[in-house]
Amino acid sequence: MGSNPDQHVKRVLMEIADTHDNPILAYSGGMDSGFVLRCLADLRKKGFDKIDVYYGTFYSSKRRSVKDKERAFNFAHRLGIEVKDVKLHIDKKVVDESV
């Protein structure tokens, strides 16, 4: 990877876009996907616009189970990235067992 993780991630994003149809970034708002999102934002400033960004909002019994969605979307917005929200419905039993 070398001493510059930003450049490495940007190179990998470009390789993925060149070798796969319709690649996406599954953005959770956490540290890892936030870092990749920032690298993608840097590439977009240079005209690279081949990867869409999606955020999965999990619902169980019509209640949203993700609490920091607003923070994640605000970060992406500050970077100039449009995030597509995907509503994912999961069984209440799965949610109850994960708590």
N, C-alpha and C positions, 0 to 999 in steps of 0.2 A: 504494500500500500504506500510505502514511502512516508515522508514526514508531513505531507499536506493532505489531510483527509478530505477537505473541501474539493480539491482537484480530482481526487480519486472518485468520490461520489458523483461528481459532475460527469466524469468520463463514463462511469457505469450507467448513469441515466441516459446518456446519449447512445451508448451501445444497445441498451434495452430498446430504446425508441427505434433504432435502425434495424433491429432484428425481430421485433414482435409487432403484430398488428394491434392498434388501439391499446397501448399499455396504460395502466392507471397506477396512481399512488394511493394506497389505502392509508389515509391520514387519521391518526387517533388523537392527535394533540399532545402526545407524550414526547419525551426527549428524543427518541430515535427518529420517529417520523417527522417531528418538528425540524430536526437537523436536515433531513432529506428535503423537506419542503423549502427550507431556506436556500439550499443549494439549487433547487429547481427554480426558485424565484430569481436567483442570480442568472441562471441560464436564460430565463424568459426575457430579462433585460437586454439580452443579446439576440433575441429573435427566436429562440428555441421554444416551441409551443406544441410539443408532440405528446405530452403526458397530461391526462386529466387527473384531477384530485377528487377523491371521494372520502366521505366521513360516514361511518355506519352508526346510526342512532338505534340502540336496542330498546325495544318496547316489550313489556310483559303486562298483560291485563290492562292495556291502554295506558300504562304508566311508563314514562321514560326512565330508563335505568342508568343513563349516563349523566353525571352531574356537572361536568366541566365543559360541556359542548360550547357554551358561549365564549369561554376563554379561548378554546381552540379556534373557533371561527374568527374571533377578533385578531388573533395572531396572524392567521392566514390573510385576513383582510389588510392588515398593516403591511404585509409583504406584497400585496397586490394580486393575491391568488384567489380565484373563485373556487369555492369548495362545493361540490354537489353532495347533498345530504341524501343518504339512502336509509329508509326506515326498515329495520330488521325486527320482525316479531319472533319472540322466543317463548317457549313454554314456561309458565310460572314455576313449575317444579324445578326446572334448570336454574332459574334465578334463585329460588329459595335454597337450593343445595349449594350454591356458590357463595353464599353470605356467611 
